[in-house]
């Protein structure tokens, strides 16, 4: 049986590292990590672990731009 629950990722961006937390629709944590703050590193990490990712949210702050 295929898991059809949506997945959501939250990013907490800092100068050097970005913390990523992925949860399912029911709130269960799927994965978490810290990766270099670089679009390619973040996108690669998410693509390798989050099939069916529905949304990505980012903490707002000075690095949000």
Buried (B, 14 or more C-beta within 10 A) or exposed (E): EEEEEEBBBBBBBEEEBBBBBBBBEEEEEBBEBEBEBEEEBBEEBBEEBBEEBEEBEBEEEEEEE
